[in-house]
Amino acid sequence: RTLTLQTMCWETKKKFRPVTYDQTFKSSSLPLRTTTMAVFLLVFGCCFLLTGFVTWLEWGTYEAIPFWTLGGITFIPGSYASTIIFFTWLGKKGYRYDQVPSYDD
């Protein structure tokens, strides 16, 4: 009985096969929806941050906090995605479209 148990354990082990670079996802076309969303988030983030700054100058900190919050929530992912998409479009080494969450599914 122990012999069959050992044989079964040895048979279930699988060898590790590393993923090669050729097997990874490569996209050469500009993702339209993802680019649109990145630019949308970037523009609205800048608008909210600018509105928060003007509100802070005119009325004070308490009134500006909602604009700064919304500006930060939209500006940070928008600038990240826009930067990666732009550098990939320029052809800089180390940047790929698949580094950005895709909305083109």
C-alpha positions, 0 to 999 in steps of 0.5 A, a space after each residue: 500500500 505504501 508503494 502505491 501511495 508514493 507512486 501516486 504522489 510522484 506522478 502528481 508533481 508537475 514541472 515548473 515552466 517559466 513564461 517567456 517574453 514571447 508568451 506575454 501580451 503585446 499590444 501595438 495599437 493605441 487603446 482608445 477607451 483607455 486613452 479617453 478615460 485617462 485623459 478624462 480623469 487627468 483633465 477633470 482632476 486638474 479642474 477640481 484641483 484648480 477649483 479647490 485652489 481658487 475656493 481656498 483663496 476666496 473662502 477658506 480651507 473647509 470649503 476647498 477640501 471636497 474639491 481637493 479630494 475629488 481632484 486627487 481621486 481623479 488626477 492621480 490615476 489619470 496622470 499615471 495612465 496618461 504618462 504610461 500611454 504617452 511614453 508607450 506611444 512615443 516608443 520609450 523602452 520599458 513602457 507598454 500599454 498593458 501596464 495600464 488597467 484596460 477599459 477596452 474589453 
